C-alpha cells in the first residue's frame, strides 16, 4: 500500500554559534571535564551531551554513556519540537545543527545495547535510520 500523505518537511535545528565554539574548544582539550563544562554552560545543546556519551562509550562506561546520551536525546527532542517537528519526519544529518541530536540517538542505541536494553537499542537504531539513513550510515 502506498502512503498518499506527503512526507512532513525536514526539521532543521537553528545554529548555536556560542555552543559550537565552546564545543570546538573542548574538542581541542578532549577531556570529559572540558565537555562537561560545555554541557553545564549550554544544557540544551545536544552536541555536548553527544561528546560526553561518545567519550564514555570509548572508556567502556556504558551506564555513564547511557545517562549522557539520554539527556542529550531528550534535550534534542525538545529542540526539534520547538522547531516544528511533530514526532516524525526527516531530521537531516547534512544540516550540522541536527548532528548533536542524531549522535545522541546513536550513542543511546549503543549504550542501551551495552547494558542489555535490546528493545530500546533497536528502537533507537530504527529512529536514527528513520530520521536520516545518511546519519545511520555515517555513525555506524
OpenMM code with the backbone's topology and positions (N, CA, C; nanometers):
from openmm import Vec3, app, unit

residues = "UNK UNK UNK UNK UNK UNK UNK UNK UNK UNK UNK UNK UNK UNK UNK UNK UNK UNK UNK UNK UNK UNK UNK UNK UNK UNK UNK UNK UNK UNK UNK UNK UNK UNK UNK UNK UNK UNK UNK UNK UNK UNK UNK UNK UNK UNK UNK UNK UNK UNK UNK UNK UNK UNK UNK UNK UNK UNK UNK UNK UNK UNK UNK UNK UNK UNK UNK UNK UNK UNK UNK UNK UNK UNK UNK UNK UNK UNK UNK UNK UNK UNK UNK UNK UNK UNK UNK UNK UNK UNK UNK UNK UNK UNK UNK UNK UNK UNK UNK UNK UNK UNK UNK UNK UNK UNK UNK UNK UNK UNK UNK UNK UNK UNK UNK UNK UNK UNK UNK UNK UNK UNK UNK UNK UNK UNK UNK UNK UNK UNK UNK UNK UNK UNK UNK UNK UNK UNK UNK UNK".split()
positions = [
    Vec3(0.0835, -0.1174, 0.0000),
    Vec3(0.0000, 0.0000, 0.0000),
    Vec3(0.0882, 0.1240, 0.0000),
    Vec3(0.0542, 0.2203, -0.0805),
    Vec3(0.1317, 0.3436, -0.0948),
    Vec3(0.0711, 0.4532, -0.0068),
    Vec3(0.1540, 0.5232, 0.0680),
    Vec3(0.1092, 0.6332, 0.1530),
    Vec3(0.0775, 0.7537, 0.0644),
    Vec3(-0.0453, 0.8021, 0.0714),
    Vec3(-0.0870, 0.9143, -0.0115),
    Vec3(-0.0602, 1.0493, 0.0561),
    Vec3(-0.0259, 1.0464, 0.1831),
    Vec3(0.0042, 1.1706, 0.2531),
    Vec3(0.1477, 1.2124, 0.2238),
    Vec3(0.1689, 1.3427, 0.2085),
    Vec3(0.3066, 1.3873, 0.1816),
    Vec3(0.3954, 1.3696, 0.3043),
    Vec3(0.5216, 1.3498, 0.2788),
    Vec3(0.6218, 1.3417, 0.3866),
    Vec3(0.6274, 1.4782, 0.4550),
    Vec3(0.6356, 1.4798, 0.5885),
    Vec3(0.6491, 1.6099, 0.6541),
    Vec3(0.7813, 1.6764, 0.6138),
    Vec3(0.7859, 1.8084, 0.6244),
    Vec3(0.9111, 1.8761, 0.5877),
    Vec3(1.0230, 1.8392, 0.6840),
    Vec3(1.1438, 1.8511, 0.6368),
    Vec3(1.2609, 1.8249, 0.7211),
    Vec3(1.2667, 1.9275, 0.8331),
    Vec3(1.3088, 1.8815, 0.9501),
    Vec3(1.3263, 1.9720, 1.0634),
    Vec3(1.4728, 2.0110, 1.0693),
    Vec3(1.4960, 2.1410, 1.0722),
    Vec3(1.6318, 2.1955, 1.0750),
    Vec3(1.6477, 2.2776, 1.2017),
    Vec3(1.7284, 2.2272, 1.2934),
    Vec3(1.7522, 2.2999, 1.4175),
    Vec3(1.8350, 2.4249, 1.3901),
    Vec3(1.8136, 2.5285, 1.4679),
    Vec3(1.8934, 2.6504, 1.4483),
    Vec3(2.0363, 2.6301, 1.4970),
    Vec3(2.1265, 2.7034, 1.4371),
    Vec3(2.2664, 2.7002, 1.4810),
    Vec3(2.2762, 2.7619, 1.6204),
    Vec3(2.3719, 2.7121, 1.6965),
    Vec3(2.4020, 2.7669, 1.8294),
    Vec3(2.5511, 2.8015, 1.8283),
    Vec3(2.5821, 2.9160, 1.7710),
    Vec3(2.7208, 2.9528, 1.7459),
    Vec3(2.8076, 2.9523, 1.8712),
    Vec3(2.7583, 3.0072, 1.9826),
    Vec3(2.8377, 3.0102, 2.1058),
    Vec3(2.8652, 2.8684, 2.1565),
    Vec3(2.7631, 2.7830, 2.1525),
    Vec3(2.7802, 2.6451, 2.1967),
    Vec3(2.8750, 2.5693, 2.1039),
    Vec3(2.8608, 2.5910, 1.9732),
    Vec3(2.9507, 2.5260, 1.8766),
    Vec3(3.0961, 2.5670, 1.8997),
    Vec3(3.1186, 2.6952, 1.9266),
    Vec3(3.2547, 2.7436, 1.9516),
    Vec3(3.3109, 2.6825, 2.0798),
    Vec3(3.2283, 2.6749, 2.1824),
    Vec3(3.2732, 2.6150, 2.3081),
    Vec3(3.3040, 2.4662, 2.2896),
    Vec3(3.2220, 2.3974, 2.2098),
    Vec3(3.2461, 2.2551, 2.1836),
    Vec3(3.3747, 2.2355, 2.1042),
    Vec3(3.4000, 2.3212, 2.0075),
    Vec3(3.5246, 2.3115, 1.9300),
    Vec3(3.6450, 2.3304, 2.0216),
    Vec3(3.6360, 2.4232, 2.1136),
    Vec3(3.7447, 2.4437, 2.2093),
    Vec3(3.7617, 2.3214, 2.2997),
    Vec3(3.6511, 2.2634, 2.3439),
    Vec3(3.6575, 2.1430, 2.4287),
    Vec3(3.7181, 2.0256, 2.3527),
    Vec3(3.6878, 2.0157, 2.2235),
    Vec3(3.7479, 1.9082, 2.1425),
    Vec3(3.8992, 1.9190, 2.1416),
    Vec3(3.9493, 2.0414, 2.1427),
    Vec3(4.0934, 2.0623, 2.1465),
    Vec3(4.1556, 2.0078, 2.2744),
    Vec3(4.0796, 2.0122, 2.3823),
    Vec3(4.1259, 1.9582, 2.5109),
    Vec3(4.0992, 1.8079, 2.5152),
    Vec3(3.9781, 1.7691, 2.4750),
    Vec3(3.9432, 1.6279, 2.4616),
    Vec3(3.9125, 1.5533, 2.5895),
    Vec3(3.8875, 1.6243, 2.6986),
    Vec3(3.8595, 1.5563, 2.8254),
    Vec3(3.7110, 1.5642, 2.8595),
    Vec3(3.6685, 1.4722, 2.9446),
    Vec3(3.5305, 1.4748, 2.9914),
    Vec3(3.5009, 1.6059, 3.0638),
    Vec3(3.5975, 1.6558, 3.1378),
    Vec3(3.5773, 1.7818, 3.2106),
    Vec3(3.5518, 1.8977, 3.1135),
    Vec3(3.6243, 1.9013, 3.0036),
    Vec3(3.6053, 2.0079, 2.9051),
    Vec3(3.4659, 2.0000, 2.8430),
    Vec3(3.4231, 1.8791, 2.8084),
    Vec3(3.2899, 1.8625, 2.7515),
    Vec3(3.1815, 1.8904, 2.8553),
    Vec3(3.2048, 1.8503, 2.9805),
    Vec3(3.1075, 1.8754, 3.0869),
    Vec3(3.0902, 2.0248, 3.1101),
    Vec3(3.1958, 2.1008, 3.0953),
    Vec3(3.1863, 2.2458, 3.1086),
    Vec3(3.0936, 2.3030, 3.0021),
    Vec3(3.1040, 2.2516, 2.8811),
    Vec3(3.0162, 2.2972, 2.7723),
    Vec3(2.8716, 2.2568, 2.8021),
    Vec3(2.8505, 2.1331, 2.8473),
    Vec3(2.7146, 2.0868, 2.8782),
    Vec3(2.6535, 2.1692, 2.9913),
    Vec3(2.7334, 2.2065, 3.0904),
    Vec3(2.6818, 2.2867, 3.2013),
    Vec3(2.6482, 2.4289, 3.1560),
    Vec3(2.7283, 2.4811, 3.0673),
    Vec3(2.7057, 2.6175, 3.0183),
    Vec3(2.5907, 2.6234, 2.9182),
    Vec3(2.5748, 2.5160, 2.8390),
    Vec3(2.4703, 2.5093, 2.7353),
    Vec3(2.3929, 2.3775, 2.7506),
    Vec3(2.3130, 2.3634, 2.8564),
    Vec3(2.2500, 2.2339, 2.8839),
    Vec3(2.1507, 2.1862, 2.7781),
    Vec3(2.1016, 2.2747, 2.6936),
    Vec3(2.0088, 2.2313, 2.5885),
    Vec3(2.0811, 2.1923, 2.4595),
    Vec3(2.2133, 2.1997, 2.4594),
    Vec3(2.2946, 2.1728, 2.3400),
    Vec3(2.3311, 2.0246, 2.3341),
    Vec3(2.2656, 1.9521, 2.2459),
    Vec3(2.2874, 1.8073, 2.2364),
    Vec3(2.4292, 1.7702, 2.1959),
    Vec3(2.4977, 1.8579, 2.1244),
    Vec3(2.6340, 1.8268, 2.0816),
    Vec3(2.7271, 1.7980, 2.1980),
    Vec3(2.7138, 1.8718, 2.3073),
    Vec3(2.7987, 1.8483, 2.4246),
    Vec3(2.7657, 1.7145, 2.4895),
    Vec3(2.6363, 1.6835, 2.4997),
    Vec3(2.5960, 1.5550, 2.5587),
    Vec3(2.6415, 1.4384, 2.4710),
    Vec3(2.6364, 1.4565, 2.3400),
    Vec3(2.6839, 1.3515, 2.2493),
    Vec3(2.8326, 1.3269, 2.2688),
    Vec3(2.9105, 1.4341, 2.2808),
    Vec3(3.0553, 1.4192, 2.3016),
    Vec3(3.0832, 1.3453, 2.4322),
    Vec3(3.0100, 1.3799, 2.5372),
    Vec3(3.0281, 1.3107, 2.6656),
    Vec3(2.9904, 1.1631, 2.6547),
    Vec3(2.8795, 1.1337, 2.5873),
    Vec3(2.8365, 0.9950, 2.5707),
    Vec3(2.9381, 0.9149, 2.4902),
    Vec3(2.9872, 0.9740, 2.3827),
    Vec3(3.0859, 0.9038, 2.2987),
    Vec3(3.2151, 0.8777, 2.3750),
    Vec3(3.2565, 0.9744, 2.4552),
    Vec3(3.3769, 0.9570, 2.5376),
    Vec3(3.3558, 0.8451, 2.6387),
    Vec3(3.2396, 0.8407, 2.7020),
    Vec3(3.2097, 0.7355, 2.7990),
    Vec3(3.2031, 0.5988, 2.7315),
    Vec3(3.1458, 0.5913, 2.6127),
    Vec3(3.1427, 0.4638, 2.5403),
    Vec3(3.2842, 0.4171, 2.5090),
    Vec3(3.3695, 0.5095, 2.4662),
    Vec3(3.5084, 0.4738, 2.4341),
    Vec3(3.5841, 0.4269, 2.5578),
    Vec3(3.5426, 0.4737, 2.6752),
    Vec3(3.6071, 0.4348, 2.8013),
    Vec3(3.5388, 0.3136, 2.8650),
    Vec3(3.4517, 0.2464, 2.7906),
    Vec3(3.3797, 0.1285, 2.8394),
    Vec3(3.2998, 0.1602, 2.9664),
    Vec3(3.2305, 0.2738, 2.9634),
    Vec3(3.1425, 0.3157, 3.0737),
    Vec3(3.0002, 0.3304, 3.0189),
    Vec3(2.9345, 0.2166, 2.9910),
    Vec3(2.8055, 0.2242, 2.9225),
    Vec3(2.6938, 0.2895, 3.0043),
    Vec3(2.6950, 0.2764, 3.1364),
    Vec3(2.5900, 0.3391, 3.2168),
    Vec3(2.6041, 0.4910, 3.2116),
    Vec3(2.7262, 0.5391, 3.2220),
    Vec3(2.7513, 0.6827, 3.2118),
    Vec3(2.7145, 0.7320, 3.0720),
    Vec3(2.7531, 0.6563, 2.9708),
    Vec3(2.7198, 0.6928, 2.8328),
    Vec3(2.5692, 0.6984, 2.8134),
    Vec3(2.4997, 0.6028, 2.8708),
    Vec3(2.3541, 0.5982, 2.8608),
    Vec3(2.2926, 0.7250, 2.9204),
    Vec3(2.3405, 0.7650, 3.0361),
    Vec3(2.2869, 0.8848, 3.1025),
    Vec3(2.3120, 1.0102, 3.0193),
    Vec3(2.4334, 1.0251, 2.9699),
    Vec3(2.4649, 1.1413, 2.8870),
    Vec3(2.3831, 1.1403, 2.7583),
    Vec3(2.3776, 1.0257, 2.6919),
    Vec3(2.3060, 1.0166, 2.5647),
    Vec3(2.1573, 1.0415, 2.5833),
    Vec3(2.1000, 0.9882, 2.6897),
    Vec3(1.9567, 1.0080, 2.7154),
    Vec3(1.9279, 1.1558, 2.7421),
    Vec3(2.0152, 1.2217, 2.8159),
    Vec3(1.9963, 1.3652, 2.8413),
    Vec3(1.9990, 1.4430, 2.7100),
    Vec3(2.1005, 1.4193, 2.6282),
    Vec3(2.1106, 1.4896, 2.5003),
    Vec3(1.9975, 1.4565, 2.4056),
    Vec3(1.9531, 1.3332, 2.4100),
    Vec3(1.8397, 1.2898, 2.3272),
    Vec3(1.7137, 1.3678, 2.3649),
    Vec3(1.6849, 1.3753, 2.4939),
    Vec3(1.5642, 1.4456, 2.5374),
    Vec3(1.5738, 1.5960, 2.5132),
    Vec3(1.6911, 1.6522, 2.5350),
    Vec3(1.7074, 1.7946, 2.5056),
    Vec3(1.6919, 1.8195, 2.3554),
    Vec3(1.7394, 1.7254, 2.2739),
    Vec3(1.7227, 1.7351, 2.1293),
    Vec3(1.5772, 1.7227, 2.0865),
    Vec3(1.5031, 1.6304, 2.1489),
    Vec3(1.3604, 1.6189, 2.1181),
    Vec3(1.2879, 1.7498, 2.1488),
    Vec3(1.3223, 1.8105, 2.2617),
    Vec3(1.2622, 1.9400, 2.2969),
    Vec3(1.2905, 2.0434, 2.1880),
    Vec3(1.4150, 2.0487, 2.1434),
    Vec3(1.4534, 2.1458, 2.0392),
    Vec3(1.3814, 2.1164, 1.9081),
    Vec3(1.3728, 1.9886, 1.8709),
    Vec3(1.3020, 1.9530, 1.7477),
    Vec3(1.1564, 1.9975, 1.7540),
    Vec3(1.0914, 1.9701, 1.8667),
    Vec3(0.9502, 2.0085, 1.8811),
    Vec3(0.9330, 2.1599, 1.8741),
    Vec3(1.0251, 2.2336, 1.9369),
    Vec3(1.0179, 2.3802, 1.9308),
    Vec3(1.0348, 2.4321, 1.7879),
    Vec3(1.0929, 2.3496, 1.7022),
    Vec3(1.1193, 2.3910, 1.5638),
    Vec3(1.0288, 2.3210, 1.4635),
    Vec3(0.9119, 2.2762, 1.5100),
    Vec3(0.8085, 2.2282, 1.4200),
    Vec3(0.7975, 2.0791, 1.3983),
    Vec3(0.8865, 2.0005, 1.4578),
    Vec3(0.8811, 1.8551, 1.4406),
    Vec3(0.7592, 1.8007, 1.5129),
    Vec3(0.6851, 1.7135, 1.4488),
    Vec3(0.5603, 1.6593, 1.5044),
    Vec3(0.5724, 1.5129, 1.5463),
    Vec3(0.6930, 1.4676, 1.5724),
    Vec3(0.7112, 1.3293, 1.6164),
    Vec3(0.7518, 1.2339, 1.5065),
    Vec3(0.7625, 1.2833, 1.3848),
    Vec3(0.8094, 1.2005, 1.2738),
    Vec3(0.8539, 1.2934, 1.1614),
    Vec3(0.9244, 1.2351, 1.0697),
    Vec3(0.9737, 1.3128, 0.9563),
    Vec3(1.1245, 1.3263, 0.9604),
    Vec3(1.1812, 1.3728, 0.8509),
    Vec3(1.3258, 1.3775, 0.8379),
    Vec3(1.3923, 1.4789, 0.9315),
    Vec3(1.5061, 1.4360, 0.9825),
    Vec3(1.5963, 1.5214, 1.0607),
    Vec3(1.7323, 1.5048, 0.9922),
    Vec3(1.7617, 1.5855, 0.8921),
    Vec3(1.8776, 1.5609, 0.8054),
    Vec3(2.0131, 1.5709, 0.8757),
    Vec3(2.0929, 1.4697, 0.8542),
    Vec3(2.2311, 1.4664, 0.9027),
    Vec3(2.3137, 1.5760, 0.8366),
    Vec3(2.2828, 1.6086, 0.7137),
    Vec3(2.3603, 1.7084, 0.6397),
    Vec3(2.3482, 1.8490, 0.7001),
    Vec3(2.2470, 1.8711, 0.7807),
    Vec3(2.2300, 2.0001, 0.8488),
    Vec3(2.3036, 1.9910, 0.9825),
    Vec3(2.4188, 2.0541, 0.9909),
    Vec3(2.5085, 2.0363, 1.1054),
    Vec3(2.4433, 2.0567, 1.2427),
    Vec3(2.3559, 2.1550, 1.2628),
    Vec3(2.2937, 2.1682, 1.3950),
    Vec3(2.2105, 2.0468, 1.4383),
    Vec3(2.1695, 1.9612, 1.3446),
    Vec3(2.0960, 1.8388, 1.3786),
    Vec3(2.1881, 1.7277, 1.4286),
    Vec3(2.3166, 1.7391, 1.4027),
    Vec3(2.4064, 1.6270, 1.4277),
    Vec3(2.4215, 1.5915, 1.5754),
    Vec3(2.4134, 1.6884, 1.6650),
    Vec3(2.4240, 1.6563, 1.8079),
    Vec3(2.3121, 1.5634, 1.8516),
    Vec3(2.1896, 1.5965, 1.8120),
    Vec3(2.0761, 1.5098, 1.8449),
    Vec3(2.0950, 1.3707, 1.7850),
    Vec3(2.1308, 1.3642, 1.6587),
    Vec3(2.1456, 1.2351, 1.5918),
    Vec3(2.2594, 1.1535, 1.6525),
    Vec3(2.3672, 1.2184, 1.6922),
    Vec3(2.4778, 1.1478, 1.7599),
    Vec3(2.4331, 1.0959, 1.8959),
    Vec3(2.3503, 1.1725, 1.9674),
    Vec3(2.2962, 1.1249, 2.0952),
    Vec3(2.2083, 1.0022, 2.0742),
    Vec3(2.1266, 1.0063, 1.9713),
    Vec3(2.0397, 0.8926, 1.9409),
    Vec3(2.1223, 0.7677, 1.9115),
    Vec3(2.2290, 0.7836, 1.8357),
    Vec3(2.3179, 0.6711, 1.8057),
    Vec3(2.3868, 0.6204, 1.9327),
    Vec3(2.4398, 0.7122, 2.0131),
    Vec3(2.5073, 0.6730, 2.1367),
    Vec3(2.4093, 0.6057, 2.2323),
    Vec3(2.2857, 0.6531, 2.2364),
    Vec3(2.1847, 0.5916, 2.3221),
    Vec3(2.1584, 0.4481, 2.2782),
    Vec3(2.1531, 0.4253, 2.1480),
    Vec3(2.1345, 0.2897, 2.0972),
    Vec3(2.2503, 0.1987, 2.1401),
    Vec3(2.3725, 0.2468, 2.1250),
    Vec3(2.4900, 0.1671, 2.1625),
    Vec3(2.4947, 0.1410, 2.3127),
    Vec3(2.4684, 0.2445, 2.3918),
    Vec3(2.4733, 0.2295, 2.5370),
    Vec3(2.3619, 0.1377, 2.5860),
    Vec3(2.2429, 0.1526, 2.5287),
    Vec3(2.1320, 0.0653, 2.5671),
    Vec3(2.1668, -0.0802, 2.5375),
    Vec3(2.2251, -0.1042, 2.4234),
    Vec3(2.2674, -0.2403, 2.3887),
    Vec3(2.3707, -0.2926, 2.4882),
    Vec3(2.4642, -0.2064, 2.5249),
    Vec3(2.5717, -0.2484, 2.6162),
    Vec3(2.5202, -0.2823, 2.7562),
    Vec3(2.4087, -0.2230, 2.7969),
    Vec3(2.3553, -0.2546, 2.9307),
    Vec3(2.2402, -0.3545, 2.9236),
    Vec3(2.2204, -0.4152, 2.8076),
    Vec3(2.1219, -0.5215, 2.7945),
    Vec3(1.9809, -0.4761, 2.7622),
    Vec3(1.9633, -0.3528, 2.7207),
    Vec3(1.8318, -0.2999, 2.6818),
    Vec3(1.8148, -0.3160, 2.5303),
    Vec3(1.8017, -0.4397, 2.4866),
    Vec3(1.7990, -0.4697, 2.3435),
    Vec3(1.6824, -0.4030, 2.2714),
    Vec3(1.5637, -0.4013, 2.3332),
    Vec3(1.4486, -0.3380, 2.2678),
    Vec3(1.4721, -0.1893, 2.2468),
    Vec3(1.5231, -0.1218, 2.3504),
    Vec3(1.5498, 0.0216, 2.3362),
    Vec3(1.6599, 0.0467, 2.2333),
    Vec3(1.7623, -0.0365, 2.2347),
    Vec3(1.8707, -0.0219, 2.1373),
    Vec3(1.8159, -0.0316, 1.9953),
    Vec3(1.7282, -0.1284, 1.9713),
    Vec3(1.6696, -0.1464, 1.8382),
    Vec3(1.5795, -0.0286, 1.8010),
    Vec3(1.4988, 0.0187, 1.8963),
    Vec3(1.4110, 0.1340, 1.8687),
    Vec3(1.4924, 0.2583, 1.8331),
    Vec3(1.6000, 0.2816, 1.9090),
    Vec3(1.6837, 0.3992, 1.8824),
    Vec3(1.7537, 0.3873, 1.7478),
    Vec3(1.8030, 0.2683, 1.7163),
    Vec3(1.8683, 0.2473, 1.5868),
    Vec3(1.7695, 0.2704, 1.4725),
    Vec3(1.6452, 0.2245, 1.4903),
    Vec3(1.5436, 0.2451, 1.3860),
    Vec3(1.5036, 0.3921, 1.3760),
    Vec3(1.4930, 0.4596, 1.4893),
    Vec3(1.4600, 0.6026, 1.4907),
    Vec3(1.5693, 0.6813, 1.4178),
    Vec3(1.6947, 0.6452, 1.4410),
    Vec3(1.8058, 0.7113, 1.3724),
    Vec3(1.7935, 0.6915, 1.2214),
    Vec3(1.7690, 0.5685, 1.1792),
    Vec3(1.7571, 0.5392, 1.0359),
    Vec3(1.6350, 0.6094, 0.9766),
    Vec3(1.5249, 0.6150, 1.0524),
    Vec3(1.4053, 0.6842, 1.0041),
    Vec3(1.4277, 0.8350, 0.9947),
    Vec3(1.5095, 0.8897, 1.0848),
    Vec3(1.5383, 1.0340, 1.0832),
    Vec3(1.6181, 1.0704, 0.9601),
    Vec3(1.7194, 0.9899, 0.9317),
    Vec3(1.8000, 1.0098, 0.8106),
    Vec3(1.8923, 0.8898, 0.7934),
    Vec3(1.8696, 0.8091, 0.6914),
    Vec3(1.9579, 0.6949, 0.6691),
    Vec3(2.1045, 0.7335, 0.6576),
    Vec3(2.1318, 0.8548, 0.6098),
    Vec3(2.2714, 0.9002, 0.5990),
    Vec3(2.3348, 0.9137, 0.7367),
    Vec3(2.2564, 0.9500, 0.8370),
    Vec3(2.3088, 0.9593, 0.9738),
    Vec3(2.3468, 0.8209, 1.0246),
    Vec3(2.2583, 0.7249, 1.0033),
    Vec3(2.2872, 0.5888, 1.0474),
    Vec3(2.4121, 0.5351, 0.9782),
    Vec3(2.4249, 0.5634, 0.8499),
    Vec3(2.5427, 0.5170, 0.7751),
    Vec3(2.6698, 0.5876, 0.8243),
    Vec3(2.6620, 0.7174, 0.8471),
    Vec3(2.7796, 0.7939, 0.8895),
    Vec3(2.8265, 0.7534, 1.0287),
    Vec3(2.7342, 0.7181, 1.1155),
    Vec3(2.7689, 0.6876, 1.2543),
    Vec3(2.7985, 0.5409, 1.2783),
    Vec3(2.7670, 0.4562, 1.1830),
    Vec3(2.7907, 0.3115, 1.2013),
    Vec3(2.9299, 0.2724, 1.1613),
] * unit.nanometer
topology = app.Topology()
chain = topology.addChain("A")
for resn in residues:
    res = topology.addResidue(resn, chain)
    for name in ("N", "CA", "C"):
        topology.addAtom(name, app.Element.getBySymbol(name[0]), res)
